Amino acid sequence: MDLKTIEEMPVTLGCTRLKVLAVLHERGLMKTAEVAAFCKISPAGATGILDRMEEAEFIQRANDPNDRRVRFVSLTEYGRKLAAKL
């Protein structure tokens, strides 16, 4: 996906999504629970936010091969470009 203008983005970037983008841009690969803790949101709230961010192709998630309860989150190339512009 090409970097879009704010007006062309498929979802609105609210404060929490901006915070998630900034945290992932600064720290890189993180567990979902770590994202929730850094952003001061509940794990359930983080899951919903990350679902929408994944649909918009800002982030990608991967399962931990050693613990199926754990999912890792990172920015996509699109998410990294967007975070660098903010």
C-alpha positions in Angstrom: 0.0 0.0 0.0 1.3 3.4 -0.9 1.6 6.1 1.8 -1.6 8.0 1.7 -2.5 11.5 2.8 -4.4 11.7 6.1 -7.7 12.3 4.1 -7.2 9.1 2.1 -6.5 6.9 5.0 -8.9 3.9 5.5 -9.2 4.6 9.2 -9.0 7.6 11.5 -5.9 7.8 13.6 -7.1 8.6 17.0 -4.9 9.4 20.0 -4.6 5.7 21.0 -3.7 4.5 17.5 -1.1 7.3 17.2 0.4 6.2 20.6 0.5 2.6 19.3 2.3 3.7 16.1 4.8 5.8 18.1 5.5 3.0 20.6 6.1 0.4 17.9 8.1 2.8 15.8 10.4 3.5 18.8 10.6 0.0 20.3 10.1 -2.4 17.3 8.7 -5.9 17.8 6.5 -6.1 20.9 4.1 -8.5 22.5 0.4 -7.5 22.5 0.4 -7.3 26.3 3.5 -4.9 26.2 1.7 -2.6 23.7 -1.3 -2.5 26.0 0.9 -1.7 29.1 2.9 1.0 27.3 -0.2 2.6 26.0 -2.1 2.3 29.3 -5.0 0.4 27.8 -6.6 -3.0 28.7 -5.4 -6.1 26.8 -8.9 -6.5 25.3 -8.9 -2.8 24.2 -5.5 -3.3 22.6 -6.7 -6.3 20.7 -9.6 -4.3 19.2 -7.3 -1.4 18.3 -4.7 -3.7 16.8 -7.4 -5.5 14.8 -8.4 -2.3 13.1 -4.7 -1.2 12.6 -4.0 -4.6 11.0 -7.0 -4.3 8.7 -5.6 -0.8 7.7 -2.2 -2.4 7.1 -0.4 -0.3 9.7 0.8 -3.3 11.7 1.3 -7.0 11.4 1.0 -9.7 14.0 2.7 -13.1 14.4 2.3 -16.0 16.8 5.1 -16.9 19.2 6.2 -20.4 18.2 7.0 -21.2 21.8 3.8 -20.0 23.4 0.6 -20.0 21.5 -1.0 -17.5 23.9 1.5 -14.8 22.9 1.3 -12.7 19.7 3.9 -10.3 18.5 3.1 -6.9 16.9 5.3 -4.9 14.6 4.8 -2.1 12.1 4.4 -2.9 8.4 6.5 -0.9 5.9 3.4 1.3 5.5 3.2 1.8 9.2 6.9 2.7 9.5 6.6 5.3 6.7 3.5 6.7 8.4 5.1 6.8 11.8 8.2 8.5 10.4 6.0 11.3 8.9 4.1 12.0 12.1 
